[in-house]
Amino acid sequence: MAGSEAAWQAAQMGVPVVLHEMRPQVKTFAHRTGDFAEMVCSNSFRSDDSEQNAVGLLHWEMRAANGLILQAAEAHRLPAGGALAVDRDPFAAHVTAALKSHPLISTSYEEVTELPSSGHWIVATGPLTSTALATSIAQATGTTQLAFFDAIAPIVYADTVDMSVAWMQSRYDKGETLEEQTAYMNCPMTRDQYYAFIEALGTAEKTEFHDGEATAYFDGCLPIEVMAERGPETLRHGPMKPVGLTNTHDPQVKPYAVVQLRRDNKLGTLYNIVGFQTKMKYGAQLSVFKMIPGLENASFARLGGIHRNTFINSPTLLDDQMRLKSRPNIRFAGQITGVEGYVESAAMGLVAGRMAAAELLGQTLNPPPPDTAMGALITHITGGADAKTFQPMNVNFGLFPPIDAKGGRKGRLTRYKAYTDRAKAAFTEWLA
């Protein structure tokens, strides 16, 4: 997705492009063809509502920028209510034909096994980067900067947590600044609530691994239900331990267990549930996690999951032009940068392609403003996220600078419309 969009955008700006593709000579367990932009998971680009939904806004921005991926999606759209779903094979064939017929794009079918030392390159190899190239990237960035990530925890919108139940506190009251003091939200559980939660974890429907995916877990990111299987008290002595915490709503009563949520971005709009990596199916997650006191009405920016994923620690490694700081002739784009989803990946390719072309044309293209969907994603992956806990992320309004609630803008629908109105104005100005 990202490589296809990057090639298209650069060529549309008048810059010749060589598009390197290892398939079908070198296969992955997920792909069937050698077509560009082959969809290997869902066939949906999710919500197409550009007024109330962040990914719908991203669709709008990509259409405004004449994105190839959205053009192909429109041409092969399937009925899917408010979502943008596509007919997979014709969609990929459309993208492939458009790129191959472009007079400034040539294609080279071979595996690129190492990061090139010269020339201008965009690496958009996705989560299934070949082993040889992943090794080269690790050598160039430091092995600790390349994550073979197989577990993610859910992320909650901060303003949907019931703070009459939860409270802000770092364990043992560590932290002197306001930002440090608001690093954690805490949700208390009684003994009965805790054991009901453990039972629900055990009976919840789980996702099994696909063929070709790793089934071994790193001990530091065990699924929470696997930890619970080791004994009913395991979580109380692990991620749900209540020590060092005092419930400000009821200081005299010690919680039996505590679920902690950790700030996930600089804006403080997103919090991840600490230690809650999971392989529960999405419906089961919503049911089980809403048993946690304070999260009964929570909205999730991302649910948890376990899968193979290769991505770089972009906040540490990339500048705001999406270039590798140590080797600025190389840009990264797409899911390998730590964005999640087809549309997000393609959007990062769109910006990387334009930035690379502008540089070759002797110009500098500033990133889209952080008020926009593309700009919010770039800000997140190039410094907005905490590098120590950086994890793949879908676009969501929690990544955007907050909207001023004054002037009668109340309620979620009104607030989301304000986000999208502001973003469209900012993106239109950036395009101009």
C-alpha positions in Angstrom: 0.0 0.0 0.0 2.6 2.5 1.1 5.1 1.8 -1.6 2.4 1.9 -4.3 1.2 5.3 -3.1 4.7 6.7 -2.7 5.7 5.7 -6.2 2.5 7.2 -7.7 2.8 10.5 -5.8 6.5 11.0 -6.7 5.9 10.2 -10.3 2.9 12.6 -10.5 5.3 15.3 -9.3 7.6 14.6 -12.3 10.3 12.4 -10.6 11.3 9.1 -12.2 10.7 6.1 -9.9 11.9 2.5 -9.8 9.5 0.3 -7.9 11.1 -2.8 -6.4 8.9 -5.8 -5.6 10.1 -9.2 -4.4 6.9 -11.0 -5.1 6.1 -13.4 -6.8 9.7 -14.6 -6.9 10.0 -14.3 -3.1 6.8 -15.1 -1.4 5.3 -14.4 2.1 2.8 -16.7 4.0 0.1 -14.0 3.6 0.3 -13.0 -0.1 -1.0 -15.0 -3.1 0.0 -12.9 -6.1 2.7 -10.5 -7.3 0.3 -7.6 -7.6 1.0 -4.4 -5.9 -1.3 -3.4 -3.0 -2.6 -6.9 -2.5 -4.9 -6.9 0.5 -4.0 -9.8 2.8 -6.4 -9.3 5.8 -9.7 -7.5 5.6 -11.0 -6.0 2.4 -12.2 -2.9 4.2 -10.7 0.5 4.6 -13.1 1.0 7.5 -15.5 4.0 8.0 -15.8 6.4 5.1 -17.5 9.1 7.3 -15.2 12.1 6.9 -17.2 14.2 9.4 -17.4 11.9 12.4 -14.5 9.4 12.0 -10.7 9.9 11.9 -10.1 7.2 9.3 -12.9 8.6 7.2 -11.1 12.0 7.4 -8.0 10.3 6.3 -9.9 9.0 3.2 -11.0 12.6 2.5 -7.4 13.8 2.7 -6.1 11.1 0.4 -8.8 11.9 -2.1 -8.0 15.5 -2.0 -4.3 14.6 -2.7 -5.3 12.5 -5.7 -4.2 9.3 -3.9 -4.0 6.2 -6.2 -5.1 3.8 -3.4 -8.4 5.7 -2.8 -9.0 6.1 -6.6 -8.7 2.3 -7.0 -10.9 1.7 -3.9 -13.6 3.9 -5.4 -13.4 2.1 -8.7 -13.9 -1.3 -7.0 -16.1 -0.4 -4.1 -18.5 -3.0 -2.6 -21.7 -2.3 -0.6 -20.7 -2.1 3.0 -22.9 0.5 4.7 -20.8 3.4 5.9 -17.6 1.6 5.4 -15.3 1.6 2.3 -14.9 -2.0 1.3 -13.4 -3.2 -2.0 -13.2 -6.1 -4.3 -9.7 -7.3 -3.5 -8.4 -8.7 -6.7 -9.7 -6.1 -9.1 -8.5 -3.4 -6.7 -4.9 -4.7 -6.7 -5.0 -5.2 -10.4 -6.1 -1.6 -10.8 -3.2 -0.3 -8.7 -0.7 -2.5 -10.5 -1.9 -1.5 -14.0 -1.8 2.2 -13.1 1.7 2.0 -11.8 3.0 -0.1 -14.7 1.5 2.2 -17.3 2.9 5.4 -15.8 5.6 6.8 -18.1 7.9 7.7 -15.1 7.6 4.4 -13.2 9.6 1.3 -13.9 9.4 -2.0 -12.0 12.2 -4.3 -10.8 11.2 -7.7 -9.5 13.8 -8.8 -7.1 14.4 -9.0 -3.3 16.3 -6.0 -1.9 18.4 -7.6 0.8 20.1 -4.6 2.3 19.6 -0.9 2.7 21.3 0.9 -0.2 24.2 3.2 0.6 23.5 5.7 -2.2 20.5 7.1 -4.0 17.1 8.2 -2.7 15.1 5.4 -1.3 11.7 4.8 0.4 11.5 1.6 2.4 7.8 0.6 2.5 8.1 -3.2 3.2 5.3 -3.5 5.7 5.1 -5.9 8.7 6.3 -8.9 6.5 9.7 -7.4 5.7 12.0 -10.1 4.3 14.4 -11.6 6.8 17.5 -10.4 4.9 16.3 -6.8 4.7 15.1 -6.8 8.3 18.6 -7.9 9.3 20.1 -5.0 7.3 17.7 -2.5 8.9 18.6 -3.9 12.4 22.3 -3.4 11.6 21.7 0.2 10.5 19.5 1.2 13.3 20.7 -1.0 16.2 19.0 -4.3 17.0 17.1 -2.8 19.9 15.4 -0.3 17.5 13.8 -3.0 15.4 10.9 -4.6 17.1 9.6 -8.1 16.1 6.4 -7.3 18.0 3.8 -9.9 18.7 1.7 -8.4 21.4 -0.3 -5.1 21.8 -2.4 -3.8 24.7 -5.7 -2.0 24.3 -5.8 1.8 24.2 -8.6 3.8 25.8 -9.7 7.4 25.1 -8.9 9.2 28.3 -12.1 11.3 28.3 -14.3 8.1 28.4 -12.8 6.8 31.7 -15.1 7.4 34.7 -12.9 9.4 36.9 -15.4 9.2 39.8 -14.1 5.6 40.0 -10.6 5.8 38.7 -7.9 8.2 40.0 -4.6 9.6 38.8 -1.5 8.4 40.6 2.0 7.0 39.8 2.9 3.9 41.9 4.5 5.0 45.2 3.7 8.6 44.2 6.7 8.9 41.9 6.7 12.0 39.8 7.1 15.6 40.6 5.7 17.3 37.5 2.0 17.4 36.5 2.8 15.3 33.4 4.4 12.6 35.7 1.6 12.8 38.1 -0.9 12.1 35.3 1.2 9.3 33.8 -1.2 6.6 35.2 -4.9 6.2 35.7 -5.9 3.5 38.3 -9.1 1.4 38.3 -9.7 -0.4 41.7 -11.2 -3.9 42.0 -12.7 -5.7 45.0 -12.0 -9.3 45.6 -15.3 -10.4 44.0 -14.7 -8.2 41.0 -11.2 -9.5 40.5 -12.3 -13.2 40.6 -15.2 -12.5 38.3 -12.7 -10.9 35.9 -10.3 -13.9 36.1 -13.2 -16.2 35.3 -14.2 -14.1 32.3 -10.6 -14.2 31.0 -10.6 -17.9 31.1 -13.9 -18.4 29.2 -13.5 -15.6 26.6 -13.2 -16.5 22.9 -9.6 -16.4 21.7 -8.0 -15.9 18.3 -5.8 -18.7 17.1 -2.6 -18.0 15.1 -2.5 -18.4 11.3 -0.1 -20.8 9.6 3.3 -19.3 9.4 2.9 -17.0 12.4 4.9 -17.5 15.6 3.2 -19.1 18.5 5.9 -18.6 21.1 5.5 -15.6 23.4 8.2 -13.4 24.9 7.9 -13.5 28.6 7.7 -9.7 28.8 4.6 -9.6 26.7 2.5 -12.6 27.6 -1.2 -12.4 26.8 -3.0 -11.6 30.0 -5.2 -14.7 29.7 -2.0 -16.8 29.5 -0.8 -15.2 32.7 -4.1 -15.9 34.4 -3.9 -19.6 33.5 -0.8 -19.8 35.7 -2.9 -19.3 38.7 -5.8 -17.0 39.9 -3.4 -14.8 42.0 -0.8 -14.3 39.2 -2.3 -11.1 37.9 -2.6 -9.6 41.4 1.2 -10.0 41.8 1.9 -8.9 38.2 0.3 -6.1 36.2 -2.7 -5.8 38.5 -0.8 -5.5 41.8 -2.3 -2.9 44.2 0.9 -2.0 46.1 2.0 1.6 46.2 -1.4 3.0 45.3 -4.1 4.7 47.4 -7.6 5.2 46.1 -8.3 8.9 46.5 -12.0 8.3 46.4 -11.8 5.9 49.4 -8.4 6.1 51.0 -9.3 3.8 53.9 -10.1 0.8 51.7 -7.2 -1.0 50.0 -8.2 -2.3 46.6 -7.8 -6.1 46.1 -6.3 -5.4 42.6 -5.7 -2.4 40.4 -5.8 -2.1 36.7 -3.4 0.7 35.6 -3.7 2.7 32.4 -0.5 4.5 31.2 -0.5 7.7 29.2 0.2 6.8 25.6 0.8 10.2 23.9 2.0 13.6 24.8 -1.5 15.1 24.6 -2.7 12.9 27.4 -5.7 11.9 25.3 -4.9 8.2 25.0 -4.0 5.7 27.8 -3.0 2.0 27.3 -4.0 -0.7 29.7 -0.8 -1.8 31.2 0.1 -5.5 30.8 -3.1 -6.3 29.0 -1.8 -7.8 25.8 -4.4 -10.3 24.7 -5.4 -12.8 22.0 -9.1 -12.5 22.9 -11.4 -11.7 19.9 -12.5 -8.1 19.7 -16.1 -8.7 20.9 -14.8 -10.7 23.9 -12.3 -7.9 24.7 -15.1 -5.3 24.9 -17.2 -7.5 27.1 -14.3 -8.5 29.5 -12.5 -5.1 29.7 -15.8 -3.2 30.4 -16.0 -5.3 33.6 -13.1 -3.2 34.9 -14.5 -0.5 37.3 -14.2 2.9 35.6 -14.2 1.4 32.1 -17.8 0.4 31.9 -18.5 3.1 29.3 -15.0 3.4 27.9 -14.3 3.9 24.2 -11.2 2.2 22.7 -8.9 3.8 20.2 -7.4 0.3 19.6 -8.2 -3.1 21.0 -5.4 -5.5 21.9 -4.0 -8.3 19.8 -1.1 -10.6 19.1 0.4 -11.1 15.7 3.7 -10.9 13.9 4.8 -7.4 13.2 8.1 -5.8 12.2 8.4 -2.1 12.7 11.1 0.4 13.6 11.1 2.7 16.6 10.3 5.7 14.4 10.1 8.4 17.2 13.8 7.6 17.8 15.0 7.0 14.3 13.1 9.2 11.9 13.1 13.0 11.4 10.0 14.9 10.4 10.8 14.3 6.8 10.4 10.6 7.5 14.2 10.2 6.8 16.4 7.8 8.8 18.5 10.3 10.9 21.6 8.3 10.5 21.2 7.8 6.7 19.0 10.6 5.4 19.0 9.2 1.8 16.5 6.6 3.1 12.9 7.3 4.1 10.6 4.8 5.7 6.8 4.7 5.0 3.9 2.5 5.8 3.3 -0.1 8.5 7.0 -0.5 9.1 7.0 3.0 10.6 4.5 1.9 13.3 1.2 3.0 11.8 -1.5 0.3 11.7 -4.0 -0.3 8.9 -4.2 -0.2 5.1 -5.3 3.5 4.9 -2.7 4.7 7.4 0.0 2.9 5.6 -0.9 4.3 2.2 -1.2 7.8 3.7 2.4 7.6 5.0 3.5 6.5 1.6 1.6 9.5 0.1 3.5 11.9 2.2 6.9 10.2 1.9 6.6 10.1 -1.9 5.8 13.8 -2.0 8.6 14.7 0.4 11.2 12.6 -1.5 10.1 14.1 -4.9 10.2 17.6 -3.5 13.8 17.1 -2.2 14.9 15.8 -5.6 13.3 18.9 -7.2 15.3 21.1 -4.8 12.4 22.0 -2.6 11.4 21.3 1.0 7.9 20.1 1.7 6.8 20.6 5.3 4.8 17.8 6.9 1.0 18.3 6.9 -0.1 20.2 10.0 -0.8 18.1 13.1 -4.4 19.2 13.0 -4.8 17.0 9.9 -5.1 13.2 9.9 -1.9 12.7 8.0 -0.1 15.3 10.1 -1.3 13.7 13.4 0.1 10.3 12.3 3.4 11.8 11.2 3.7 13.7 14.5 2.9 10.5 16.4 5.5 8.4 14.7 8.3 11.0 14.5 8.2 12.2 18.1 4.7 12.5 19.5 4.7 9.0 20.8 6.7 7.7 23.8 9.7 5.9 22.2 10.0 3.6 25.2 6.4 2.2 24.7 6.0 2.9 21.0 3.4 0.5 19.4 1.5 0.3 16.1 -1.4 2.8 16.0 -4.4 3.4 13.9 -5.4 7.0 13.2 -7.8 8.3 15.9 -8.8 11.7 17.3 -6.7 11.1 20.4 -3.7 11.8 18.2 -5.0 15.3 17.3 -4.4 18.5 19.3 -7.5 18.9 21.4 -10.4 21.0 20.3 -11.3 24.0 22.4 -14.6 23.0 24.1 -15.8 26.6 24.5 -18.4 28.2 22.3 -21.1 25.6 22.8 -19.2 22.7 21.2 -20.5 19.9 23.5 -21.0 16.2 22.9 -19.0 13.7 21.0 -20.6 14.3 17.6 -20.2 18.0 17.7 -16.6 17.6 18.9 -15.7 15.2 16.1 -17.2 17.5 13.5 -15.0 20.3 14.9 -11.9 18.1 14.5 -12.8 17.2 10.9 -13.7 20.8 9.9 -10.4 22.1 11.3 -8.5 19.3 9.6 -10.0 19.8 6.2 -9.2 23.5 6.3 -5.6 22.9 7.3 -5.1 20.1 4.8 -6.5 22.2 2.0 -4.1 25.0 2.8 -1.2 22.5 3.0 -2.0 21.1 -0.4 -2.2 24.6 -1.9 
